[in-house]
Amino acid sequence: MKKALYDNHGRQISYLRLAVTDRCNLRCFYCMPEEGIKYMPREDLLTYEEMVRLVSLLSKMGIDKVRITGGEPFIRKDMPNFLAALSRLDDIQQINITTNGTTTADLVPELARMGIHSVNLSLDTLDRDRFFQITRRDSFDKVMETFEALLQHGIKTKINCVVMAGQNIQDLIPMAELTRRHPVSVRFIEEMPFNGEGQHYDQLHWHHANILAHLKEQFPDIEKLPDPPSSTSYNYQIPGHQGSVGIIAAYTRTFCGTCNRIRITPQGTLKTCLYDNGVFNIRDLIRAGATDEQIATTFLDALGNRARDGWEAERNRGFNVPVKESMAKIGG
């Protein structure tokens, strides 16, 4: 019988978000300052061998779904071989990837062959000029090539669109219109303060309720869909559209009660909540010679002291540790 992993609030933990690098070739407004961030030395990152060991261990404890993130994961060399190694782990049922799509198009056939379950493509606008304004890079055409390749090869595709006042509000309707012609999920995400600077606004206006109200102005017949267990998004269908629309309350944190995920940052820090300050460093345990049993015990101890929600996790950081680190350092 397959093992199950639970936290101290009775939530089953089955999903690992594993960041493989903090490096990124874009400079998105909501993720990092224009000048970028100070990257970690390469020797501080978990090696592929260390990550495969960790995923294998966690899969035996109850993790069956892994999402590979960054930074931009495909900037790290030899990613396909690493993904292939993960795909050979018997207890992992799904491998998913989040990418900005700038260097991914040529790899899509290989991803399809190795059975990657889904790809989340970060895309905040369908306008080339606004893409440059938001990302500070001229890579729109490369991202769209990746989008077309994903559709062509039948990989389940979700588009992640961060909603930003003064940046891309005019894009929400065109983004939703993508679901008319394509079987994709377009997910609108509340902006978070993980940008290397802190919250951009005194008050978040474009929260999930206002995003939905905006969509309803154009699509008054939009219908609520059932949300899968542990879903981070509220999901909707526009009648006549092939795809679906989701809204992720990433800042207002209304989905914490069913959270089934943990995060490991590129340097090996376990985060049992996106908003916590890190629980312990797995890399240091491994490099100190810890056995699998010792690592497993440390994970269980951490999950036995997990915050109830993102608000509690943020309070536990203390006043001297505000939420402002770049998402690239955490894992998007």
C-alpha positions in Angstrom: 0.0 0.0 0.0 1.3 3.4 -1.0 2.3 5.6 1.9 0.6 9.0 2.6 2.2 12.1 4.0 0.2 14.5 6.2 0.9 17.7 8.0 -0.2 18.7 11.5 -3.5 20.1 10.2 -4.5 16.8 8.6 -3.7 17.9 5.0 -2.3 15.2 2.8 1.0 16.4 1.1 1.4 14.8 -2.3 2.9 17.6 -4.5 6.5 18.9 -4.6 7.5 22.1 -6.4 11.2 21.7 -7.1 13.2 24.8 -8.3 16.3 23.8 -10.2 17.9 27.3 -10.6 17.4 30.9 -9.5 18.7 32.2 -12.9 16.3 33.7 -15.5 16.8 35.4 -18.8 13.7 37.7 -18.3 13.3 40.5 -15.8 9.6 40.4 -15.2 8.1 43.4 -13.3 6.5 41.1 -10.7 9.5 38.8 -10.1 12.6 40.9 -9.8 14.1 44.4 -10.2 15.2 45.6 -13.6 18.8 45.2 -12.6 18.1 41.6 -11.7 19.1 39.8 -8.5 22.4 38.4 -7.1 22.5 34.8 -8.2 23.7 32.0 -6.0 27.1 30.4 -6.8 26.5 27.3 -8.8 28.1 25.1 -6.1 25.4 26.2 -3.7 22.7 24.7 -5.9 21.4 21.2 -5.4 23.0 18.9 -8.0 20.9 16.8 -10.2 22.0 13.7 -8.3 20.9 15.3 -5.0 17.6 16.2 -6.5 16.9 12.8 -7.9 17.7 11.3 -4.5 15.3 13.7 -2.8 12.5 13.1 -5.2 13.0 9.3 -4.9 12.9 9.5 -1.1 9.8 11.8 -1.0 8.0 9.6 -3.5 8.4 6.7 -1.1 6.9 8.9 1.6 3.8 9.9 -0.3 4.8 12.6 -2.9 3.5 11.5 -6.4 3.4 14.8 -8.3 6.5 17.0 -9.1 6.6 20.4 -10.7 10.0 21.6 -12.0 10.4 25.4 -11.7 13.1 28.1 -11.6 14.1 30.8 -12.3 13.8 29.5 -15.8 14.5 25.8 -15.5 15.7 25.3 -19.1 18.6 27.8 -18.6 20.2 25.0 -16.5 22.3 22.7 -18.7 21.3 19.1 -19.3 17.7 19.5 -18.1 16.3 16.8 -20.5 18.5 14.1 -18.9 17.4 15.2 -15.4 13.7 15.1 -16.4 14.3 11.7 -17.9 15.8 10.4 -14.7 12.8 11.7 -12.7 10.4 10.0 -15.2 12.0 6.7 -14.4 11.0 6.9 -10.7 8.1 4.4 -10.2 6.1 6.3 -7.6 6.0 9.6 -9.4 2.8 9.8 -11.4 3.1 13.3 -12.8 6.0 15.5 -13.8 5.0 19.1 -14.7 7.1 22.1 -15.7 6.7 25.8 -15.4 8.7 27.8 -18.0 8.8 31.2 -19.6 9.0 29.5 -23.0 11.9 31.5 -24.3 14.2 28.5 -24.9 11.7 25.7 -24.8 10.2 25.3 -28.3 12.8 23.0 -29.7 12.6 20.7 -26.6 8.8 20.2 -26.7 9.0 17.0 -28.9 11.4 15.4 -26.4 9.2 16.5 -23.4 6.2 14.8 -25.1 8.2 11.6 -25.7 9.2 11.3 -22.1 5.6 11.8 -20.9 5.7 15.2 -19.3 2.1 15.6 -18.0 1.7 19.4 -18.3 3.5 22.6 -18.9 2.6 26.0 -17.3 3.7 28.7 -19.7 4.2 32.2 -18.2 2.7 34.7 -20.5 1.2 38.0 -19.2 0.1 39.6 -22.4 -0.5 38.9 -26.1 0.9 42.3 -27.1 4.5 42.4 -28.1 5.2 45.9 -26.8 3.6 45.2 -23.4 5.5 41.9 -23.3 8.7 43.9 -23.6 7.5 46.4 -21.0 6.7 43.7 -18.4 9.6 41.3 -19.1 12.2 44.0 -20.2 13.2 41.5 -22.9 12.3 41.1 -26.6 11.3 37.4 -26.5 7.6 37.4 -27.3 8.0 35.5 -30.6 10.0 32.7 -28.9 7.3 32.3 -26.3 4.6 32.0 -28.9 6.6 29.4 -30.7 6.7 27.4 -27.5 2.9 27.8 -27.1 2.3 26.5 -30.7 4.6 23.6 -30.2 2.9 22.6 -27.0 -0.5 22.6 -28.7 0.9 20.7 -31.7 2.4 17.9 -29.5 -0.7 17.6 -27.3 1.0 18.5 -24.0 -1.6 19.8 -21.5 -1.0 23.5 -21.3 -1.8 26.1 -18.7 -1.0 29.8 -19.2 0.0 31.7 -16.1 -0.9 35.4 -16.4 0.0 37.7 -13.4 -2.6 40.5 -13.1 -0.8 43.8 -12.6 -2.4 47.3 -12.3 -1.0 49.7 -14.8 0.7 46.9 -16.8 -1.6 44.4 -18.4 -5.3 44.9 -17.4 -6.2 45.5 -21.0 -4.9 42.0 -21.7 -7.2 40.0 -19.5 -10.0 39.7 -22.1 -7.7 38.8 -25.0 -6.0 36.2 -22.8 -9.4 34.7 -21.9 -10.3 34.7 -25.6 -7.4 32.2 -26.2 -9.7 29.6 -24.6 -12.2 30.0 -27.4 -9.9 28.5 -30.0 -7.5 26.4 -27.9 -8.0 23.6 -25.3 -5.9 25.5 -22.7 -6.4 26.8 -19.2 -5.6 30.5 -18.8 -5.0 31.3 -15.1 -5.1 34.8 -13.8 -2.9 35.2 -10.8 -3.0 37.9 -8.1 0.3 39.7 -7.9 2.4 38.8 -4.9 5.3 40.8 -3.2 7.9 38.3 -4.3 9.7 40.6 -6.7 13.0 41.5 -4.8 11.5 44.8 -3.7 8.3 44.2 -1.8 4.6 45.0 -2.5 4.1 47.3 -5.4 0.8 48.7 -4.1 -0.6 50.0 -0.8 -3.6 47.8 -1.4 -4.2 45.0 -3.9 -7.1 46.1 -6.2 -6.9 43.3 -8.7 -7.7 40.5 -6.3 -9.7 37.4 -7.4 -13.1 38.9 -6.9 -12.4 42.0 -9.1 -10.7 39.8 -11.7 -13.8 37.7 -12.0 -16.0 40.8 -12.1 -13.9 42.2 -15.0 -14.3 38.9 -16.9 -18.0 38.9 -16.3 -18.4 42.3 -18.0 -17.3 40.7 -21.2 -18.5 37.2 -20.6 -21.7 37.5 -18.6 -22.5 33.8 -19.1 -19.2 32.5 -17.6 -19.9 29.4 -15.6 -18.3 28.0 -12.5 -16.6 24.6 -12.9 -16.0 22.1 -10.1 -12.5 22.7 -8.6 -10.3 19.6 -8.4 -9.1 18.6 -4.9 -6.3 20.9 -3.6 -6.8 23.3 -6.5 -5.1 26.7 -6.2 -7.5 28.1 -8.8 -11.2 28.9 -9.0 -12.1 27.5 -12.4 -14.6 28.7 -14.9 -15.9 27.9 -18.4 -17.0 30.4 -21.0 -19.8 28.8 -23.1 -18.6 27.9 -26.5 -14.9 27.9 -25.6 -12.7 24.9 -25.8 -10.5 25.8 -22.8 -11.1 27.1 -19.3 -10.3 30.1 -17.2 -8.8 30.0 -13.7 -8.3 32.6 -11.0 -5.5 32.1 -8.4 -5.9 34.0 -5.1 -2.1 33.9 -4.6 -2.0 37.0 -2.4 -5.4 36.7 -0.6 -4.6 33.0 0.1 -8.1 31.6 0.2 -7.0 28.1 -0.8 -4.6 27.4 2.0 -7.0 25.0 3.8 -6.5 22.3 1.2 -2.9 22.9 0.4 -1.1 19.7 -0.6 2.3 21.1 -1.6 5.8 21.8 -0.4 8.6 23.7 -2.1 12.3 23.1 -2.3 14.4 26.1 -3.5 17.4 25.9 -5.8 19.8 25.9 -2.8 17.8 23.2 -1.0 15.7 25.1 1.4 12.4 23.4 2.3 9.4 25.8 2.4 6.3 24.2 3.7 4.5 27.4 2.6 5.3 30.0 -0.1 5.1 32.7 2.5 7.4 31.2 5.2 11.1 32.0 5.6 12.3 28.5 5.0 12.3 25.6 7.4 15.7 23.8 7.0 18.3 23.3 4.3 18.2 19.8 2.8 21.4 20.3 0.8 23.4 20.8 4.0 22.0 17.6 5.4 22.9 15.6 2.3 26.4 17.0 2.1 26.9 16.3 5.8 26.3 12.6 5.1 22.7 12.2 6.3 21.0 8.9 5.6 17.7 8.7 3.9 16.1 7.8 7.2 17.5 10.9 8.8 16.3 13.2 6.0 12.9 11.6 6.1 12.6 12.2 9.8 13.6 15.9 9.3 10.8 16.3 6.7 8.3 14.7 9.0 9.3 17.0 11.9 8.9 20.0 9.6 5.4 19.0 8.4 4.4 18.4 12.0 5.0 22.1 12.7 3.5 23.6 9.5 1.7 26.9 9.5 -2.1 26.7 9.1 -2.1 29.2 6.2 0.0 31.8 4.4 -1.0 34.5 6.8 0.3 32.6 9.8 3.5 31.6 7.8 4.1 35.3 7.0 3.6 36.3 10.7 6.0 33.7 11.8 8.7 35.4 9.7 8.8 38.2 12.2 8.8 42.0 11.6 12.5 42.0 10.5 12.0 39.5 7.7 9.4 41.1 5.3 8.1 39.2 2.2 10.1 40.7 -0.7 12.5 38.0 -2.0 12.5 37.3 -5.7 10.2 34.5 -6.8 13.2 33.3 -8.9 15.0 32.4 -5.6 11.9 30.6 -4.3 10.7 28.7 -7.3 7.7 30.1 -9.3 
